[in-house]
Amino acid sequence: MSLIELMVSVAILSILLAIAAPDMISLFRDARLSSQTDLLVTSLNTARLEAIKQKQNVTLCPASNANTATTCSVTLSDWSKGWIIIQGTTILQRIIVQKDVVVTTTSSSIIFNSTLGSTTAAASFTLCSPARKQQNVNVSLSGRINKTVSSTVCS
């Protein structure tokens, strides 16, 4: 292979990468938001199953600092900093939310009852990341968890 052929090959490869890179970045951002949503669903399922298994109420609630918090945050809108799963005074799980993901809900906490894993109140979560489609997680009174992707684009 001559130097000219090598330069032409590098130029073609550079053009292809320039075209594909924005799509790859978008794909990674979608995957990051979806991953965070799946993590919330997993946490909700874990809390529900622990309540049934241990025959005690288990709470999933926002944490002011998911790394060190030992109690639930008192601020309703604090879910974007992370959440914890608590059974009595024992922390079962700590989850940190990625920086560009915003988690909103009207619930200050979700309490799963020891009987059948039902909740004390239905809850709805919305997860957003800039310029991505909003993802929703709904928890019914029976404790059933449902994830949907909305057509609404986050601002």
C-alpha positions in Angstrom: 0.0 0.0 0.0 1.4 3.4 -1.0 1.3 6.5 1.0 -1.4 8.0 -1.2 -3.6 5.0 -0.8 -3.1 5.2 3.0 -4.0 8.9 3.1 -7.2 8.3 1.0 -8.2 5.5 3.4 -7.7 7.7 6.4 -9.7 10.5 4.8 -12.6 8.2 4.0 -12.5 6.7 7.5 -12.5 10.3 9.0 -15.5 11.2 7.0 -17.4 8.1 8.0 -16.6 8.7 11.7 -17.7 12.4 11.4 -21.1 11.2 10.1 -21.6 8.4 12.6 -20.3 10.1 15.8 -23.4 12.3 16.5 -25.7 9.2 16.2 -23.5 7.2 18.6 -23.6 10.0 21.2 -27.4 10.1 20.9 -27.5 6.3 21.3 -25.3 6.4 24.4 -27.5 9.1 26.0 -30.7 7.1 25.3 -29.0 4.0 26.8 -27.9 6.0 29.9 -31.5 7.2 30.6 -33.0 3.8 30.0 -30.4 2.2 32.3 -31.3 4.7 35.1 -35.0 3.9 34.6 -34.3 0.2 34.7 -32.4 0.8 37.9 -35.5 2.4 39.5 -37.7 -0.5 38.4 -35.2 -2.9 39.9 -35.1 -1.0 43.2 -38.9 -1.0 43.4 -39.0 -4.7 42.7 -36.3 -5.3 45.3 -38.2 -3.4 47.9 -41.4 -5.2 47.1 -39.8 -8.6 47.2 -38.0 -7.9 50.5 -41.2 -6.8 52.1 -42.9 -10.1 51.1 -39.8 -12.2 52.0 -39.1 -10.6 55.4 -42.8 -10.0 56.3 -42.0 -6.4 57.2 -42.7 -3.1 55.6 -39.9 -1.8 53.3 -39.6 1.8 52.2 -38.0 3.2 49.0 -37.4 6.9 49.5 -35.2 9.8 48.2 -31.8 10.4 49.8 -30.2 13.7 50.3 -26.9 11.9 49.7 -27.3 8.3 48.5 -23.7 7.5 49.6 -24.1 8.3 53.2 -27.8 8.9 54.1 -29.2 6.8 56.8 -32.8 8.2 56.7 -35.1 9.4 54.0 -34.8 13.0 52.7 -37.6 15.3 53.8 -37.7 17.0 50.4 -40.2 15.6 47.9 -38.2 16.6 44.8 -34.9 15.1 46.0 -35.1 11.9 44.0 -32.6 13.1 41.5 -29.8 12.8 44.1 -30.5 9.1 44.6 -32.6 6.9 46.7 -32.3 4.3 49.4 -34.3 1.1 50.4 -34.9 0.9 54.1 -36.3 -1.9 56.2 -36.8 -0.7 59.8 -33.4 1.0 60.4 -31.4 -1.2 58.0 -30.3 0.2 54.7 -30.8 -2.5 52.1 -29.7 -0.6 49.0 -28.3 2.8 47.9 -28.7 4.1 44.4 -27.0 7.2 43.0 -28.6 8.9 40.0 -26.5 10.0 37.1 -25.8 13.8 36.9 -27.8 14.5 33.7 -30.9 12.5 34.8 -33.8 14.2 36.5 -36.2 12.1 38.5 -39.5 13.7 39.5 -42.5 12.3 41.4 -45.2 13.4 43.7 -44.4 10.7 46.3 -42.2 11.4 49.3 -41.7 7.6 49.6 -43.0 4.3 48.5 -43.9 1.8 51.3 -44.4 -1.8 50.3 -46.5 -3.8 52.8 -45.5 -7.2 54.1 -48.7 -8.7 52.8 -48.6 -9.3 49.1 -46.2 -6.4 48.5 -48.9 -3.9 48.0 -48.2 -0.1 48.5 -49.8 2.4 50.8 -50.3 4.7 47.7 -49.9 4.6 44.0 -46.9 6.5 42.6 -45.7 7.8 39.3 -42.1 8.6 38.4 -40.8 10.6 35.4 -37.2 10.4 34.4 -35.7 12.9 32.0 -32.4 13.8 30.4 -31.9 16.8 28.0 -33.3 16.2 24.5 -34.3 12.6 25.3 -37.7 11.0 25.4 -39.2 11.0 28.8 -39.5 7.7 30.6 -42.2 6.9 33.1 -42.5 4.3 35.9 -45.8 3.7 37.5 -46.5 1.8 40.8 -50.0 0.6 41.4 -51.7 0.1 44.7 -51.2 -3.7 44.3 -47.4 -3.1 44.0 -47.3 -3.8 40.3 -44.6 -1.8 38.4 -44.9 -0.6 34.8 -42.3 1.2 32.7 -43.2 3.3 29.6 -41.4 5.6 27.2 -43.3 8.7 26.3 -43.3 10.6 23.0 -42.6 13.8 25.0 -39.1 15.0 24.6 -37.4 16.4 27.8 -36.2 20.0 27.7 
